[in-house]
């Protein structure tokens, strides 16, 4: 019998597509239109929620939000973005969700012991993000100590350092130039909206736990930089502000004192030390 030639069965859909190429083009057009509509809805939702949280948005803020929505799919409702002082910042949760959507293969965080100092609560981490199993990895470093974190989270410097390292590695891996809110120091643990920030400033404003902590952070950093006695500095500050204690001084007075202390430390530290020593409490003599 003569040999019969067998051919592979053809897919009627693919055959139809070859016969009618316009069908595949129209399908692509429908997909692109649907994607554009979804992005538009996501952007409008982001704008609506952002206005309810932070008030009206400037043209620059709206344009930036549009790019963040289209390019990265970040959501205000999900907590991926925060606005501070008119600028957008991405959150740790937003970066993790973005990495998950991009099928990130893994994240490895390593404590840098030679750069860390547990006695001073200073920690440095190295994070490596692997976009795929064969990826060489994208490296990011993060550090934290009492001088660059909010007073509200003192004692958690190790966790903050790790978070900052992971954030930087994720931003490098996926080309996100937007800074993360956890890398901002004082704002990182208290990213409330502007209205709450202004409301708290009315009650206290010396940088205590009842108000914005930024002034206290500045004063603590100044004390560490010039190796000053904290108790004597507080006594000097209270005298300078004309209040029984530093906590009772208003924000403007504390800011003036910080500026004054900075100038004195730079011009003549020895004279400043002598002035601070004048506020030392006399030590009672011990009878033998």
C-alpha positions as CSV (number, residue, x, y, z in Angstrom):
1,X,0.0,0.0,0.0
2,X,1.3,3.4,-0.7
3,X,2.5,5.4,2.3
4,X,0.1,8.0,3.6
5,X,1.4,11.3,4.6
6,X,0.1,12.4,8.1
7,X,0.1,16.0,9.0
8,X,-0.3,17.5,12.5
9,X,-3.9,18.6,13.2
10,X,-4.2,22.3,13.0
11,X,-5.8,24.5,15.6
12,X,-8.9,26.1,14.1
13,X,-8.3,29.3,16.1
14,X,-4.7,29.7,14.9
15,X,-5.8,28.9,11.4
16,X,-8.5,31.5,11.6
17,X,-6.0,34.0,13.0
18,X,-3.7,33.4,10.1
19,X,-6.5,33.8,7.7
20,X,-7.8,36.9,9.4
21,X,-4.9,38.8,11.0
22,X,-7.2,41.6,11.9
23,X,-8.7,39.4,14.6
24,X,-5.4,39.2,16.5
25,X,-4.9,42.9,16.2
26,X,-8.4,43.7,17.5
27,X,-7.7,41.4,20.5
28,X,-4.5,43.3,21.3
29,X,-6.4,46.6,21.0
30,X,-9.0,45.4,23.5
31,X,-6.4,44.3,26.0
32,X,-4.6,47.6,25.8
33,X,-7.8,49.5,26.1
34,X,-8.8,47.5,29.1
35,X,-5.3,48.0,30.7
36,X,-5.5,51.8,30.1
37,X,-9.0,51.9,31.7
38,X,-7.8,50.0,34.8
39,X,-4.8,52.3,35.2
40,X,-7.1,55.3,34.8
41,X,-9.5,54.0,37.5
42,X,-6.5,53.2,39.8
43,X,-5.2,56.8,39.3
44,X,-8.6,58.4,40.0
45,X,-8.9,56.2,43.1
46,X,-5.5,57.3,44.3
47,X,-6.3,60.9,43.8
48,X,-9.6,60.7,45.6
49,X,-8.1,58.9,48.7
50,X,-5.0,61.2,48.7
51,X,-7.3,64.3,48.8
52,X,-9.3,62.9,51.7
53,X,-6.0,62.3,53.6
54,X,-3.8,65.2,52.7
55,X,-6.1,67.8,51.2
56,X,-5.8,69.3,47.7
57,X,-2.9,68.1,45.5
58,X,-0.6,70.3,43.4
59,X,-0.2,69.7,39.7
60,X,3.3,68.3,40.3
61,X,2.0,66.0,43.0
62,X,-0.8,64.8,40.7
63,X,1.6,64.2,37.8
64,X,4.0,62.3,40.1
65,X,1.1,60.2,41.4
66,X,0.0,59.4,37.8
67,X,3.5,58.1,36.9
68,X,3.7,56.1,40.1
69,X,0.4,54.5,39.4
70,X,1.1,53.7,35.8
71,X,4.8,52.6,36.2
72,X,4.6,50.7,39.5
73,X,1.0,50.1,40.3
74,X,1.3,51.7,43.7
75,X,-1.8,52.3,45.7
76,X,-2.6,54.9,48.3
77,X,-5.4,52.9,49.8
78,X,-3.1,49.9,50.4
79,X,-0.5,52.1,52.1
80,X,2.1,51.9,49.4
81,X,2.5,55.7,49.3
82,X,2.6,58.5,51.8
83,X,2.8,62.3,51.3
84,X,5.0,64.3,53.6
85,X,5.5,68.1,53.1
86,X,4.1,67.9,49.5
87,X,6.3,65.0,48.4
88,X,5.6,61.3,47.7
89,X,7.4,58.5,49.6
90,X,7.0,54.8,49.1
91,X,6.5,52.6,52.2
92,X,8.2,49.3,53.1
93,X,4.9,47.5,52.6
94,X,4.5,49.0,49.2
95,X,8.0,47.9,48.1
96,X,7.4,44.4,49.4
97,X,4.1,44.2,47.5
98,X,5.8,45.5,44.3
99,X,8.5,42.8,44.6
100,X,5.9,40.1,45.1
101,X,4.1,41.3,41.9
102,X,7.4,41.1,40.0
103,X,8.0,37.6,41.4
104,X,11.0,38.5,43.4
105,X,13.0,35.3,44.1
106,X,14.3,36.2,47.6
107,X,15.7,38.8,50.0
108,X,18.7,38.2,52.3
109,X,19.6,40.6,55.1
110,X,22.9,40.3,56.9
111,X,24.0,42.2,60.0
112,X,27.4,44.0,59.5
113,X,29.0,43.3,62.9
114,X,32.2,45.2,62.2
115,X,30.2,48.4,61.5
116,X,27.7,48.0,64.3
117,X,28.0,49.0,68.0
118,X,25.4,47.5,70.3
119,X,26.5,49.6,73.2
120,X,25.5,52.7,71.3
121,X,22.5,51.1,69.7
122,X,24.0,51.6,66.3
123,X,23.3,48.9,63.7
124,X,24.2,48.4,60.1
125,X,22.6,45.9,57.7
126,X,23.4,44.7,54.2
127,X,20.4,43.4,52.1
128,X,20.6,41.5,48.8
129,X,17.5,41.2,46.6
130,X,17.4,38.4,44.0
131,X,15.0,39.1,41.2
132,X,15.4,35.6,39.8
133,X,17.1,32.4,41.0
134,X,20.0,33.1,38.7
135,X,20.3,36.7,39.6
136,X,23.6,37.9,41.1
137,X,21.6,40.2,43.5
138,X,21.2,43.9,44.1
139,X,22.8,45.2,47.3
140,X,21.6,47.9,49.7
141,X,22.8,49.1,53.1
142,X,20.9,50.6,55.9
143,X,22.0,52.0,59.3
144,X,20.1,53.2,62.3
145,X,21.1,54.7,65.7
146,X,19.3,57.0,68.2
147,X,20.4,60.1,66.3
148,X,18.7,59.2,63.1
149,X,15.4,57.6,64.2
150,X,12.4,59.1,66.0
151,X,12.4,59.1,69.8
152,X,9.1,57.2,69.6
153,X,11.0,54.1,68.3
154,X,14.2,54.2,70.4
155,X,15.1,50.7,71.3
156,X,14.1,49.4,67.8
157,X,17.1,50.6,65.9
158,X,18.1,47.1,64.8
159,X,14.8,46.5,63.1
160,X,14.8,49.9,61.5
161,X,18.3,49.4,60.1
162,X,17.2,46.1,58.5
163,X,14.1,47.7,57.0
164,X,16.1,50.5,55.5
165,X,18.6,48.1,53.9
166,X,15.8,46.0,52.4
167,X,14.1,49.1,51.1
168,X,17.3,50.4,49.3
169,X,18.0,47.0,47.8
170,X,14.4,46.7,46.5
171,X,14.5,50.2,45.0
172,X,17.8,49.4,43.3
173,X,16.6,46.1,41.9
174,X,13.4,47.5,40.4
175,X,14.6,51.0,39.5
176,X,12.4,52.9,41.9
177,X,14.0,56.3,42.5
178,X,11.4,57.3,45.0
179,X,12.8,57.5,48.5
180,X,11.1,55.3,51.2
181,X,9.6,56.9,54.2
182,X,11.5,54.5,56.6
183,X,14.8,56.1,55.4
184,X,13.7,59.6,56.6
185,X,14.7,59.4,60.3
186,X,12.2,61.2,62.5
187,X,9.3,60.9,60.1
188,X,9.9,57.1,59.6
189,X,7.8,56.0,62.5
190,X,5.2,58.7,62.7
191,X,4.1,59.3,59.1
192,X,0.8,60.9,60.0
193,X,-0.9,63.4,57.7
194,X,-0.1,67.0,57.8
195,X,-3.2,68.0,59.7
196,X,-2.4,65.7,62.6
197,X,1.2,67.0,62.5
198,X,0.0,70.6,62.8
199,X,-2.5,69.8,65.4
200,X,0.1,68.2,67.7
201,X,2.3,71.2,67.3
202,X,-0.3,73.4,68.9
203,X,-0.1,71.5,72.2
204,X,3.6,71.0,72.7
205,X,6.4,71.9,70.8
206,X,9.6,71.3,72.6
207,X,10.2,67.9,71.0
208,X,8.7,65.9,73.8
209,X,6.7,62.7,73.4
210,X,3.5,64.8,73.2
211,X,4.6,66.6,70.1
212,X,6.9,66.5,67.1
213,X,10.1,64.7,68.2
214,X,12.3,66.4,65.7
215,X,13.7,69.1,68.0
216,X,14.7,66.6,70.6
217,X,16.5,64.5,67.9
218,X,18.4,67.6,66.9
219,X,19.4,68.4,70.5
220,X,20.4,64.8,71.2
221,X,22.6,64.7,68.1
222,X,24.2,68.0,69.1
223,X,25.0,66.6,72.6
224,X,26.6,63.5,71.0
225,X,28.6,65.4,68.4
226,X,30.3,67.7,71.0
227,X,30.3,65.2,73.9
228,X,28.2,67.4,76.2
229,X,26.6,66.5,79.5
230,X,22.8,66.0,78.8
231,X,21.8,66.9,82.4
232,X,23.7,70.2,82.2
233,X,22.4,71.0,78.8
234,X,18.8,70.6,80.0
235,X,19.5,72.8,82.9
236,X,21.1,75.4,80.6
237,X,18.2,75.1,78.2
238,X,15.6,75.7,80.9
239,X,17.5,78.8,82.1
240,X,17.8,80.1,78.5
241,X,14.1,79.6,77.8
242,X,13.0,81.0,81.2
243,X,11.0,78.0,82.1
244,X,11.2,75.6,85.1
245,X,12.1,72.7,82.8
246,X,12.8,72.1,79.1
247,X,9.5,70.3,78.6
248,X,7.6,73.4,79.5
249,X,9.3,75.6,76.8
250,X,7.6,76.2,73.5
251,X,9.0,75.2,70.2
252,X,10.3,78.6,69.1
253,X,12.3,78.9,72.3
254,X,13.8,75.4,72.0
255,X,14.7,76.1,68.4
256,X,16.5,79.3,69.4
257,X,18.4,77.4,72.2
258,X,19.5,74.8,69.7
259,X,20.8,77.4,67.3
260,X,22.5,79.2,70.2
261,X,24.1,76.0,71.5
262,X,25.3,75.0,68.0
263,X,27.0,78.4,67.6
264,X,28.7,78.3,71.0
265,X,30.0,74.7,70.4
266,X,31.5,75.7,67.1
267,X,33.0,79.0,68.2
268,X,34.5,78.1,71.6
269,X,33.7,74.7,73.1
270,X,35.8,75.2,76.2
271,X,33.9,78.3,77.1
272,X,30.6,76.4,76.6
273,X,31.8,73.6,78.9
274,X,32.6,76.2,81.6
275,X,29.2,77.7,81.2
276,X,27.5,74.3,81.5
277,X,29.6,73.4,84.5
278,X,28.1,76.4,86.3
279,X,24.7,74.5,86.3
280,X,26.2,71.5,88.0
281,X,24.6,70.7,91.4
282,X,27.0,71.0,94.3
283,X,27.9,67.6,95.8
284,X,27.4,67.4,99.5
285,X,30.6,66.6,101.5
286,X,30.7,63.2,103.1
287,X,31.4,63.3,106.8
288,X,34.1,60.9,107.8
